[in-house]
Amino acid sequence: MRFVRSRVESQDLAAVRTLSARDGWLVETPEVLRAGLGDVATTIELPGGLESPRDAREQLAAHELSGDDGPSGSGVVAFASLPFERGDASHLEVPRYTFTRLRDGSTWVSALDGDDGWRDLLAHVEAASQGPLFPRSLTYQPTAEEYAHTVARAVELLRRKELDKVVLARAVLGTVPEAIDPAALADRLRRREPLCTVYSLPVSGARRYVGASPELLARREGSTVTCHPLAGTIALPAHVAPDDYQTWLLGSTKNLHEHAVLVDDLVQLLARHFEDIEADATPSIVALRSVAHLGTWIRASARDGAPNALSVLALLHPTAAVGGIPRQAAHDLIGELEETPRGHYAGPLGWVDERGDGEWWVGIRGVLVRGATFEAWAGAGIVSESDPTAEREETRDKLSSVLGALLAERI
């Protein structure tokens, strides 16, 4: 297939955001808006999931790109929200039109065969006007009490030194009186969490995954890979200065341990393919609307060029931020203790282009929507010092954070 990239005048951002969030592909960081519009130009299959990404890399690189020069992620771009289970069959989708806008207003459109039908699409967009909705039903899987009991079981194993860390999650399933507009939900998330990456992507079961992720799993650009793992959390009460809470988090032995385990594991994984790796000496605070996290920037470079973004993804996922340490032992324990498969929750989401560059975020702080039904997940990192009640409250705070953009009352 042949794509043509053109630098264009700035477009109606509200229309681009609305259309891509409702019917296309949206991944918007504070620096770059990337949106896929129109139908699917081509699907790139991952029959073995992240266990066998090579064929997908070759399929994407085989596409022809001509026209104007542009930055990474403005040419032939494949978007995806991948499952948490790395071996599950999945796929990436290349839209007919890819819209890329930088913070300074510079804008590119990549179109199959140079088609400019995207202009007509943007001229006929119904604005997102739906407000927060009242829940009709809510079901927790597991319940708060059951989750705390599960954490207590995990802590017992951790104290026996059978593993160092495991992330345990729970879900809430619900219904609302009318079909949820993903564009309205994405717009509220953007305003609530301006430091996060807002996403709206189609997933299995005719659903969309809409959210605002704070965690960069991996950005590959040329010979460099950047990661920003998060672990260690504290809730930030509304209308209260957060300074004391953030100071406590920076001195919390339990949270610092949880975070250090994650950073050390990522550095060791990256060392398999990269010669030069730098990580911040101490974590910093990542403050969101209702919670704060510990975060560390990690940068890795390869003298002979970094692996393709999909290969980097296959190397890192799942990190200790969503799985645990050791990886296999934690994965087995998650399968034993969690009632429901995670599906797309905590899986990677983002994009990769024909050059092998890409950006992938951890698929958290999102809502899976279909019609008037929704599903949201939250997890907590469990270590030997964990308190089951505190971990239960952490998942409640995280669920409240994301569902606050959907529901008209606090859960």
SETITOR-694878 format. One line per field, with one value per residue (C-alpha): residue number from 0; x, y, z. Coordinates in steps of 0.1 Angstrom, whole numbers, always signed. Each point is the difference from the previous one (the first is absolute). Last residue first. Layout:
BEGIN
seq: (NUM:...) .
u: (X:...) .
v: (Y:...) .
w: (Z:...) .
This chain:
BEGIN
seq: (410:409:408:407:406:405:404:403:402:401:400:399:398:397:396:395:394:393:392:391:390:389:388:387:386:385:384:383:382:381:380:379:378:377:376:375:374:373:372:371:370:369:368:367:366:365:364:363:362:361:360:359:358:357:356:355:354:353:352:351:350:349:348:347:346:345:344:343:342:341:340:339:338:337:336:335:334:333:332:331:330:329:328:327:326:325:324:323:322:321:320:319:318:317:316:315:314:313:312:311:310:309:308:307:306:305:304:303:302:301:300:299:298:297:296:295:294:293:292:291:290:289:288:287:286:285:284:283:282:281:280:279:278:277:276:275:274:273:272:271:270:269:268:267:266:265:264:263:262:261:260:259:258:257:256:255:254:253:252:251:250:249:248:247:246:245:244:243:242:241:240:239:238:237:236:235:234:233:232:231:230:229:228:227:226:225:224:223:222:221:220:219:218:217:216:215:214:213:212:211:210:209:208:207:206:205:204:203:202:201:200:199:198:197:196:195:194:193:192:191:190:189:188:187:186:185:184:183:182:181:180:179:178:177:176:175:174:173:172:171:170:169:168:167:166:165:164:163:162:161:160:159:158:157:156:155:154:153:152:151:150:149:148:147:146:145:144:143:142:141:140:139:138:137:136:135:134:133:132:131:130:129:128:127:126:125:124:123:122:121:120:119:118:117:116:115:114:113:112:111:110:109:108:107:106:105:104:103:102:101:100:99:98:97:96:95:94:93:92:91:90:89:88:87:86:85:84:83:82:81:80:79:78:77:76:75:74:73:72:71:70:69:68:67:66:65:64:63:62:61:60:59:58:57:56:55:54:53:52:51:50:49:48:47:46:45:44:43:42:41:40:39:38:37:36:35:34:33:32:31:30:29:28:27:26:25:24:23:22:21:20:19:18:17:16:15:14:13:12:11:10:9:8:7:6:5:4:3:2:1:0) .
u: (-185:-2:-31:-5:+20:+24:+29:-2:+3:+37:+9:-26:+16:+34:-13:-17:+31:+20:-26:+4:+38:-4:-23:+24:+31:+30:+35:+7:-8:-33:-3:-36:-24:-30:-25:-30:-29:-29:-34:-24:+13:+34:+26:+33:+11:+36:+25:+24:+12:+37:+13:+17:+18:+15:+29:+5:+3:-34:-17:-10:-29:-15:-14:+17:-21:-9:-38:-5:-14:+6:-13:-25:+4:+35:+19:+13:+6:+17:+21:+12:+9:+19:+21:+6:+12:+21:-10:-35:-26:-13:+28:+24:+0:-22:+13:+37:+16:-31:-4:+36:-6:-31:+19:+26:+33:+24:+27:+36:+13:-31:-15:-19:-18:-19:-21:-12:-35:-16:-37:-26:-38:-31:+7:+35:+33:+31:+25:+37:+20:+37:+32:-18:+8:+26:+7:+27:+7:-36:-13:+1:+6:-36:-13:+24:-10:-37:+4:+20:-27:-29:+17:+10:-36:-14:+28:-6:-37:+6:+27:-21:+22:-9:-36:-1:+14:-28:-27:+15:+1:-35:-18:-36:-31:-4:+20:+31:+2:+35:+17:+33:+9:+4:+23:+12:+18:+21:+16:+26:+16:-27:-29:-15:-24:-6:-25:-11:-23:-25:-28:-32:-29:-23:+1:-27:-22:-11:+10:+37:+15:-4:+22:-6:+31:+9:+37:+2:+13:-33:-20:-35:-3:+12:-22:-30:+7:+6:-34:-17:+16:-8:-37:-16:-34:-28:-12:+33:+13:+28:+29:+27:+33:+28:+37:+30:+35:+27:+33:+31:-9:+1:+18:-22:-11:-12:-22:-17:-4:-18:-26:-6:-5:-27:-17:+0:-15:-28:-9:-1:-21:+17:-11:-22:-34:-16:-35:-20:+29:-7:+16:+26:-7:-6:+8:+26:-5:-14:+27:-8:+28:+27:-11:+0:+36:+10:-10:+34:+13:+37:+1:-8:+4:+26:-10:+25:-4:+24:-20:+28:-12:+3:-29:-1:-31:+1:-25:-9:+7:+27:-13:+20:-9:-5:+5:+7:+36:+7:-31:-8:-17:+11:-15:+12:+9:+21:+15:+12:+14:-4:+13:+35:+3:-8:+14:-25:-11:+7:-6:-1:-12:+25:+12:-34:-1:+36:-7:-31:+19:+26:-25:+0:-5:-17:-33:+4:-24:+12:-19:+6:-33:-1:-18:-24:-28:+1:+21:+31:+10:+34:+1:+35:+16:-25:-5:-30:-6:-33:-12:-33:-38:-6:+34:+12:-31:+0:+37:+2:-32:+13:+34:-15:+30:+34:+12:+14:+33:-6:+8:-9:-7:+5:-11) .
v: (+55:+37:+14:+14:-29:+1:+23:-10:-36:+5:+14:-20:-32:+12:+10:-34:-18:+19:-8:-37:+4:+18:-27:-28:+17:-6:-5:-32:+16:+5:+25:+12:-4:+18:-11:+16:-16:+19:-7:+25:-7:-16:+15:-12:+27:+11:+9:-27:-12:+5:+23:-8:+24:-9:+1:-30:+20:-10:+13:-14:+10:+0:-24:-26:-23:+10:-5:-15:-33:-2:-36:-2:-16:+11:-22:-29:+18:+29:-26:-15:+34:+8:-32:+7:+36:-5:+27:+14:+7:+35:+22:-30:+4:-21:+7:+10:-21:-4:+38:+6:-24:+19:+33:-14:-8:+30:+9:-12:+20:-7:+25:-2:+26:-6:+27:-9:+5:-1:+5:+26:-4:+21:+23:-12:+6:-18:+3:-8:-31:+1:-7:+6:-29:-2:-29:-2:-33:-10:-34:-23:+30:+11:-29:+7:+37:-9:-24:+26:+26:-22:-13:+35:+12:-27:+7:+38:-6:-22:+22:+32:+30:+14:-9:+20:+30:-4:-1:+31:+20:-9:+32:-11:+7:-36:-27:-12:-39:-14:-23:-19:-13:+19:-8:+27:-17:+15:-19:+14:-11:+15:+10:-27:+11:-27:-7:+36:+1:+27:-16:+19:-22:-13:-37:-5:-31:-21:-31:+5:+35:+33:+28:+32:+14:+30:+1:+16:+34:+18:-24:+14:+20:-29:-24:+22:+0:-38:-6:+23:-17:-35:+9:-25:-14:+9:-7:-13:-35:-14:-23:+7:-18:-13:-1:-17:+10:-24:+7:-17:-37:-32:+20:-15:+35:+3:-31:+14:+33:-17:-16:+34:+16:-26:+7:+38:-8:-21:+28:+26:-23:-20:+9:+30:+4:+34:+7:+30:+25:+37:+15:+27:+24:-7:+29:-14:+20:-17:-2:+8:+22:-23:-29:+22:+11:-37:-8:+13:-32:+0:-37:-8:+32:+14:+34:+23:+30:+25:+18:+6:-29:-24:-13:-34:-12:-35:-9:-34:-14:-27:-25:-23:-35:-25:-37:-5:-7:+32:-3:+36:+4:+25:+34:+8:+27:-5:+31:+5:+35:+25:-21:+12:+35:+11:+4:+7:-26:-37:-31:-36:-28:-29:+13:-8:-36:-6:+13:-22:-30:+5:+5:-37:-4:+34:-15:-34:+8:+36:+12:+33:+14:+23:+32:-1:+26:+37:+18:-8:+27:+10:+31:+9:+17:-5:-35:-9:-35:-2:-27:+1:+2:+20:+10:+7:+20:+21:+7:+10:+22:+17:+6:+19:-2:+17:+3:-31:-18:-30:-36:-24:-37:-28:-36) .
w: (+438:-4:-18:-35:-16:-29:+9:+36:-12:-5:+34:+19:-13:+11:+35:+4:-11:+27:+26:-6:+3:+33:+14:-11:+16:-22:+16:-19:-33:-19:-29:-3:-28:-16:-26:-18:-19:-17:-15:-16:-36:+3:+23:+14:+25:+5:+28:-13:-34:+6:-27:-33:-23:-34:-24:-23:-31:-13:+31:+34:+22:+35:+25:+21:+22:+36:-7:-35:+12:+37:+4:+30:+34:+8:+25:-21:-33:+20:+18:-33:-14:+32:-3:-37:+5:+31:+9:-7:-26:-5:+12:+0:-38:-23:-25:-3:-28:-21:+1:-10:-29:-10:+1:-24:+17:+6:-24:-2:+30:+21:+23:+33:+20:+33:+17:+34:+15:+34:-2:+11:+2:-5:-29:-9:+17:-14:+28:-6:+4:+10:-20:-33:-24:-27:-24:-26:-17:-9:-9:+31:+22:-6:+21:+29:+0:+0:+29:+21:-7:+11:+32:+9:-2:+23:+25:-1:+6:+30:+15:-4:-1:-34:+7:+32:-18:-26:+27:+18:-33:-13:+12:+8:-21:-10:+18:-18:+1:+3:-25:-4:-35:-33:-29:-24:-29:-28:-29:-22:-33:-22:+21:+22:+28:+27:+28:+5:+31:+7:-21:-7:-12:-26:-11:-26:-4:-30:+20:-5:+1:-18:+14:+19:+17:+22:+10:+34:+13:-8:+22:+7:-33:-22:+20:-7:-37:-1:+16:-24:-30:+14:+0:+24:-10:+24:+35:+14:+6:+21:+5:+26:-1:+22:-3:+17:-8:+14:+16:+13:-4:+20:+28:+27:+8:-36:+3:+31:-17:-29:+23:+17:-34:-8:+33:-8:-34:+15:+23:-28:-22:-27:-27:+10:-16:-6:-14:-12:+2:-5:-31:-3:-29:-37:-23:-25:-32:-31:-27:-36:-13:+16:-22:-31:+6:+6:-35:-12:-17:-4:-8:+36:+20:+23:+14:+16:+24:+16:+27:+24:+22:-28:-21:-17:-20:-14:-28:-14:+34:+6:+26:+23:+9:+29:+8:+37:+9:+19:+22:+9:-34:-26:-7:-35:-25:-32:-16:-35:+1:+28:+29:-1:-14:-36:-35:-27:-25:-2:+21:-13:+24:+4:+34:+15:-12:+11:+36:+2:-12:+28:+29:+12:+37:+1:-12:-16:-29:-1:-31:-19:-12:-30:-11:+28:-5:+5:+26:+21:+24:+15:+21:+13:+30:+29:-14:-22:-13:-19:-25:-19:+7:+31:+11:-35:-10:+32:+1:-36:+2:+32:-17:-30:-23:-3:-36:-16:-3:-23:+4:-29:+7:-24:+7) .
